[in-house]
């Protein structure tokens, strides 16, 4: 499989990327987010904690969990893209500007501060 230290290092990077991405998406969707979005982050972190309970002598369990978590996130993204297309994926990922004219792309936060749409 691989040395425990390598698996742990790669796994820690994968875990950071996954948790960072999920947290980022939760904050970006702050207007539309719900408690379930926060629960997703807590569940992923809790799952990592539980892996150490099963076999604390085997140090690479967390690493493999984290690698699987990132791979699962990537597979979900690719399947969503394949099944729904580029435009739907862009909207899902938080880029609703796809298909809107350039002049209508002023962020909502800019309008709230008195900056009109161009």
C-alpha positions in Angstrom: 0.0 0.0 0.0 2.5 2.7 1.1 4.4 3.8 4.1 2.4 5.0 7.0 4.1 8.4 7.0 3.4 9.0 3.3 -0.2 8.0 3.6 -0.6 10.3 6.6 1.0 13.3 4.8 -1.1 12.8 1.6 -4.2 12.2 3.7 -3.7 15.3 5.8 -3.4 17.4 2.6 -6.6 15.7 1.2 -8.4 16.3 4.4 -7.4 20.0 4.5 -8.5 20.5 0.9 -11.9 18.8 1.4 -12.7 20.5 4.7 -11.5 23.8 3.3 -13.7 23.4 0.2 -16.8 22.4 2.1 -16.4 25.3 4.5 -15.7 27.7 1.7 -18.9 26.6 -0.1 -20.9 26.9 3.1 -19.7 30.5 3.6 -20.2 31.5 0.0 -23.7 30.2 0.1 -24.4 32.1 3.4 -27.6 33.5 2.0 -28.9 30.1 1.1 -27.1 27.9 3.6 -28.8 25.9 6.3 -27.8 23.9 9.4 -27.3 20.9 7.2 -24.4 22.6 5.4 -22.6 23.0 8.7 -23.5 19.4 9.6 -21.6 18.3 6.5 -18.4 19.8 7.8 -18.9 18.5 11.3 -19.6 15.0 9.9 -16.5 14.9 7.9 -14.4 16.0 10.9 -16.2 13.6 13.1 -15.5 10.8 10.7 -11.8 11.5 10.8 -11.9 11.4 14.6 -13.7 8.1 14.6 -11.2 6.5 12.3 -8.6 6.8 15.1 -10.9 4.9 17.5 -11.0 1.8 15.4 -7.3 1.0 15.2 -5.2 3.6 17.0 -2.0 1.4 16.5 -2.4 1.6 12.7 -1.6 5.2 11.9 -2.6 5.3 8.3 -6.4 4.9 8.8 -6.9 8.7 9.0 -4.8 9.1 5.9 -6.8 6.6 3.8 -10.1 8.1 5.2 -9.0 11.5 4.1 -7.9 10.4 0.6 -11.2 8.6 0.2 -13.0 11.7 1.3 -11.3 13.9 -1.4 -11.7 11.2 -4.1 -15.5 11.0 -3.2 -15.8 14.7 -3.5 -14.1 14.8 -6.9 -16.2 11.8 -8.2 -19.4 13.6 -7.1 -18.3 16.7 -8.9 -17.4 14.8 -12.1 -20.6 12.8 -12.1 -22.7 16.0 -11.5 -20.9 17.6 -14.4 -21.4 14.6 -16.7 -25.1 14.3 -15.9 -26.1 18.0 -15.8 -23.7 19.8 -18.1 -21.5 22.9 -17.8 -24.1 25.5 -17.2 -25.9 23.6 -14.4 -22.6 22.8 -12.8 -21.5 26.4 -12.9 -24.8 27.4 -11.1 -24.4 24.6 -8.6 -20.8 25.7 -7.9 -21.9 29.2 -7.2 -21.3 30.9 -10.6 -24.8 32.1 -11.6 -23.2 34.6 -14.0 -23.0 32.0 -16.7 -25.5 33.0 -19.4 -26.1 36.5 -17.9 -25.0 39.6 -19.9 -21.8 41.2 -18.6 -23.6 44.4 -17.5 -25.9 42.3 -15.2 -22.9 40.8 -13.2 -22.6 43.3 -10.4 -22.5 41.4 -7.2 -25.5 41.7 -4.9 -23.2 43.0 -2.1 -22.2 45.9 -4.3 -25.8 46.8 -4.9 -26.5 46.7 -1.1 -23.8 49.3 -0.7 -25.3 51.7 -3.1 -23.4 50.7 -6.3 -25.9 50.3 -9.1 -25.7 47.7 -11.7 -23.8 48.9 -14.8 
